């Protein structure tokens, strides 16, 4: 038996969106990777890797028994000090691993209460926490009845998808049948435990934010607030985010107290979460709570804006160390994703020239890639820009200017 003090990372994710997290985790503690494919770029960061099915190839179910057994076998050969994931589909499985090894984590029930949006709604309703009125339905007739009761507009969404996949704005009764069919169909692209049926939710008005927070020994604290920019209705794709180190919402008592109460209601013990919130005229209302760090490079923006490393926070909590959440930088950093105006096959991508405030610009597709806009496709981004400024307003202006310098050349599909 070795005594190398490893942290298990379950699933490495898509390189463009998650490499920075794996790299930072490896700086904090030695990392061993559980992944479905042989490592390539991951070799730069992992001490070792075990290739194992993360999802059952026949049923697309997380193969918890196999993954837990693999982790237990590894623990017989190495000293495992923590386990975490930043992959939405593996949150529950990772919680099972943590419990089997006696390690800190969200807890299986806490992970399930986050992963299944129906469970989230039920738990938060019982706790009296502000959120949309909702109903889980399995037919378009029941969807119509729920929508009529709540009053239009409403939102349809699957129970267990991420990245706003299958989330639809429904403006009136005539849109219900098509919206239900699209949202229900979208649910069949993920875990069968959450397939079929649709959550009908009251539409909340107001700006939307995201909050990455840490729970340690049951104590919740936010450390990044992201201000979102959403794409055109009827869909809810996120096309940009800005994180400011001095965002006043980080210390807003109403928001922070509500988030802490929500995490207690969901039974979250230890770990990082990404909570989406609408700032309504009735107060902050929870859209959803995800049992992992945010996507869309939001945690990366937070690191650039505040100096707080989100992977260090996740590793520290997983290994029983109270995380340091005090900023060492104070600026605003944002990202803007570029989408095509219509479906097409990529011939080439143009990026902006260097300019004040522009930190990064990158193409997200290669020539030959097919881009399809919702509802035929999702996350059809061809490029992104990241900008920094002293203020959020200055950051948005820099993002506008840099985005204007991006372009894509397409041929018809």
N, C-alpha and C positions, 0 to 999 in steps of 0.2 A: 504493500500500500504506500502510495506517495503522499506527500504533505504539501502540495503545491497551491492550495487555497483557490480553486477555480470558481469562476462564475459561469453558469450555463446560460447561453443565449439561445432561445428557441426560435428558429427561423431568422435568416439574415435579411430577407426582404429584397426589394428592388434597389439596385445599387444607386440609382440617381436620387432616390428619396431617403435612403437609410444608411448609406455607407458611413456618413459622419458619426452616426450613433454607435455603430460597431467599433469604429476607430477610437472614439473617446472612451467607450467602455473598456477597451483593451488597455488604454493608458491608465485606467484606475485600478483594475485587477486583471490577472490572467484569465483569458476567456476560452471556454470550450464551446463549440457550436454544435447544436443539433439541427440538422437541415435535411431537406429532401434531395439535394443534389450534391455532387462532389464540389468542394470549394474551388474557386478560381481566384477572383480578387480578394475573397475573404481570407486567403492564406496570409496576407500581410498583417492580419490582426489576431487571428485565433491561434492558440497554443496547439489546438487539435480540433478535429471535427468527427462526428459520427453521422453517417448518412442513414436516415431512417424515414419512413413514410410519416409525414406530418398530417396528411389527410388521407383517409381511406380511398384508394384509387377507384373503387367500385361505387362507393356510396357518398364520397366526399365528406364523410364524417371525420372529425378529429379522432385519430386512432389513439385514444387516451391510454388504453392498456399497454400498447406497444411502446408508446413514448415514456410512460411512467416506468415500465420495466427497463427500458434502455437507460433512463436516468439512474435508477437504483443500481443497475450493473456498473455504471460509471462511478457511482459513489463508493462501490466496493474496491475500486482501483485508485481513485483520486479523492482528495479532500474537497468536497463541494461546499462552498460557503454561501452561495446564493444562486437564484435563478430568476430570469425575467424575460419578457418579450415585448417587442414594439409592434407586433403583428396582430391586428384585430381578430383574425380567425383563430389565433392560438392562445388567446387570453384565458379561456376556461381550462384548456389542457395544461397550461403553465401553472395554473393554480393547483391542479391535481398533483403535478410534480412537486411543487413546494410543500404541500401537505404530506406527501409520501416521504419526503426527505427531512421533514421537521424544520423547514425553512420559512422565513417570512414571505408574505405575499398578500394578495387581495383577499384570500380565502375563496374556496370553491363557490360558496353561496354569493359572496360579494362579486366575483367575476361573472357569474350567471346573471345576477341582477343588472349588471352593466351590459352584458352581451345581448340579452334579449330585451328589446325595447318595450315589449309588452310588460315584462316583469318590472322594468324601470318605472313605467307609468303607474303600475299598481302599488309599488312600494312608496313612491313619492306621494301618491294620492292619500294613502293611509297615514302618512306623516304630515299631511296638510301643507305641503310645499307647493308653491305656485308653479303651474305648468299648464299646457293646453288641456282642455277637455278632450277625451279620446274614447274610441271604441274599436275593439278588434273585431273584424268582420271577415266572412269567407265567401260572400256573394255580392254582386254589384247591387242587388236589391237592398241588402242590409247596409251597404255603403251609402246608398241613396238616402235611406231612412236616417242614418246617423248624421249625414251631412245636412239634411233638412232640419234636424233637431238643433244642431250647433249653429246653423246659419252660414251662408256662403260669404267669402271664400273659405275653403278648408284645405288641408294638406293630406295627401295619401302617401304612405311610406311602408316598405317592408319591415318586418320585425328585426332582421338580423343582417342587413347589408351595411356597408360603409361608403364613404366618399360621396354621399348624397345620391347613390345609385337607386333608381326607382322612386325617388321622392318627387311628387308632382303637385303643383298648385292647381286647385280645382275651383274655377270661378263661378260655376252655376250647374244646375241639374243636368243640362245637356252634355256636360263634359264628364259625368260620373262614369259611364260605362267604359269609355275608352281609357280613362285614367285608372280605373280599377284594374282593367285587363293588363295595362302596361306595368303597374306597380306589382301586381300579383306575379306576373311573368318574371319580373326582375328578381323576385325572391328565390326563384329556382336556379339562380346562378351561384348560390352559396351553400351553406350548411343545411342539409335536409331537416335538421331539428327546427329550423326557422322558416322552412319553405311553406308557401301557400298562405293565403289570407293577407289582409292589409290592415294597418292601423289608420283609422280616420281621425284626424286631429283638428281641433280648432286652429284657425290661422291667427298667429300673433303678429302684431305690427310693432315696428321699432327696430333699431340697429341690432345686429347680431355680433356677438363676440365669442371668443373661445378662451378658456382658462386652463392652463396646465398647472396642476397642483400636486402636492406631496402629502401623503398621509403616513405618519410614523407614530406607532403606539396609539393609534386611533385619533391622533391630533392632525387636523387638516390645515394646510396653508398653501395659498396660491403663490406661484412665482413668475408666471408669464401671463399677460393678457394680450390676446390678438384681436385686432379690429378687422372684421371681415369685409370683403367686397364680393357680392354674389353676382352670378350671371343672370341673364334675362329669364323671366318667367316664361313658361310654366315650370321650369326646372330650377334646381337650387345648387348648381355647381359653384364651387368657390373659386373665384378667379384671382383673388389677391388677399394679402394679409399684411398688417403693420403691427409690430410689437414695439412699445415704448417703455424704457426702463422706469420712467416717472409717471406711468399711467395712473391716474387717481383711483381707478377702479380696484387696483391691487390692495388698497387700504379702505375701500368703501365698506362701512360696517354692515349695511343691508345685504350687499352682495356676498361678502365673506361669511357672514353668519348663515345665510341661506345655503351656501355651498357646503359649509361644515355640517349643517343639519342633513343635507341630502346625502352626504357620504356616510353619516351615521345610519340613516334610514336604509341605505343599500347594503349595510353590513361590511363596508370596506375596512380592512384591518391595517395593512401596510402596502404601500405602492404608489405609483404615479398614475394620474388620471387626466383625461382631456375632456372638459365639460363645455358644451355649447349652450349659450344663454341668449335669450332675447331681452332687450331692455325695453319693457313695455310701460305704458302709462300707469299700470297697476303695480309696477316694480319688476325686478329681474325674475324671469321665468325660465325654467330649464327645458331645453330642447332635447338634449341627451347627455349621458355620462358614459364615456368610453374608458375601459380599464387599461389604458396604455398612454404613452406620449402621443401628442398630436401628429398628424401627417402634414403633407404639403410643405415640408421643411419649416414649419412654424417653430419647433424647438431650436432649429439652427438659427432662425432669425432672433429668437430669444437669447441665445448664446452670444451672438454678435452685438445685440443691443445692451445686454446687462453684464456679460462675463460669466453668468451662471451656466454651467455645463449640464444640460439635462440628462445626459448619459451618466455622468458622475452621480447625480441625484438618484437615478434609478438603481445604480449599482450599490451606492451607500445604503439605501433603504433595504435592498435585497440581502445585504450582508450584515444588517443590524447596526449600522452607523447612522446617527442622526445627521441628515444632510445640511450643508451650509447653503442658505438661500439668500445671502446678502449680495447685492450687485456690486461689481467692481468697475463697470462701465455705465454710462448714462447717456444714451442716445436712442433714436428711433431707426429701426431697420425694417424694410418691407420687401415683399415679393409680388410680382405681377406675372401671371401666366398668359401667354398668347394663344388664342384659338383661331382656327380658320373661319372664314365667313360662310363656307359651305363645305360639303363633303368632297373629298378628293384624295388622290394619291400624290405623295410628296415628291417634288422634283428637286427642291432645294430650300434652305432656310437662310435668311439674312439676319445678322445680329447687329445691334447698335455699336457705333464707335465709342471709344472711351470718352467719358464726360464727367463733370463734377458730380459726386455722390454715387456714381455707378460702381458697385463692388464686384458684381458678377453678372455675366450673361451667358446663356448656354442653350444650344439646341437640344430638344428632348426627343427628336425622331431622326431617323436616317432616310435618305432618298429611297423611295419604294414603299414606305410605310403608308397605310391607309388611315385617314382621319375621318371619323363619322361623328356628327353631332347628335345629341339626344333627340329622340329616344333610341336611335339606331346604335349609338355608341356613347361612351362616357370618358371623361378625362382625356379628350382629344386635343391635348396641348402640344404645340410644336416648339415652344421656347419659353424661357423665363428670364426675368431680370431681377436682380436684388440691388436695392439702393439704401443709402444711409443719409441721415441728416440730424440736425440738433433737435428738430421738432417733428411731430407726426405730419403736420401740414407740409413742411419742407420735404419730408420723405415721399408723400403722395405726389407732390409736384415733380420730384426727380423720377419717380416711377412712370408718371405720365409721359415725360420726355423720353425716357429710355424705351418704353414700350412702343412709342411712335416710330422708333428706329428698327423694329423687328418686322419681318415680313416672311411669308411663305409662298412658294410657287407650287401650284397644284395642277394636276391633270384630272379630267373627269373620270370617275369610276365607271 
